[in-house]
Amino acid sequence: MSKENKQTSEKHTLFGKQNYSLMIVGLVVLAAGFFMLAGGKSSNPNEFHPEEIYSTGRITIAPILIVLGFIIEIFAIMRKAKTN
């Protein structure tokens, strides 16, 4: 393989380093949102604790994190990789 062919094949990647970094950040945000949404398990299944189920973290923050994670993922995929 000549030097010229090797250089063109190296530059022809689908995503750049920044795209992959943004994808990892998006996955971490998504994981945090789903983890917050899942919450904890009750020690007694016969008791109802509305403060655990209807907490601000589960009802408000977790869905916002999930939507934000998907927005970051879409942005990371659609962003054009910078060429040198």
N, C-alpha and C positions, 0 to 999 in steps of 0.2 A: 504494500500500500504506500503510495507516495505521500510526501509531506503535505501537499496541497489537499489531497482527498481526506487525509486524517483531520486536518483543521476544519474542513467544511462539515465533516460528520460530528465533530465535537460541538460546533456552534449550533447544530440543528437539534436542540433539545426542546421539548414541549413547554416545560416550565423552567423558570430561573430559580436561583437561590432564595430570592425574596418571596417568590410565589410559595415555595415549600415552607418557608418560615411562617408566612401568613396562614397557610393551611394548618400547621401545627397549633398556632395560636387559636384558630377557630375551633379545632377539635378539643382543645383544653377548655375553652369557654363552653362548648356544647356539653362536655362531660360534667363540668361544674353545675350547669343548669339542670341536667338530668339527675345528678346526685342530690341536689337540693330539692328537686321535685319528688324524688322517691321518699325522702324523709326516713324516720325511724319506725321501728316496730313496737307496738304496744305490748306491755308485759302481760296484760289480761285482755283477751279478745272480747270479753263480755262487757267491758267498760268503754264508754265513749268519751274521748277527750277532744272537744272542739278546738281548744287553743293549740293543739298540736297539728290538727288537720287544716285549720283555717289560719295558719300563721302567715305573716307578711312574706316570709321567705318562700313559702310554697305557692302562694296565690299570686304574688306580684313579681318578686325578684327572679324566681326560677324561669317563668315563661319569657321574661325580658332577656335573660341570659341565653336562652335557647334560640330566640329569634335573632339576637345579636350574633351568636355563633354561626347561624346559617348565612347571615349577611356577610360576615367575614369570609366564610368559605366561598360564597359566590364571587365576592370581590377578588379573592386570591386566584380563583380559576379564570376569571375574565380578564384580569390584569395582564397586559402584554409584557413579556419578559424583555428586559433591556439587553440590547446587543452591544458588544464592545467594538 
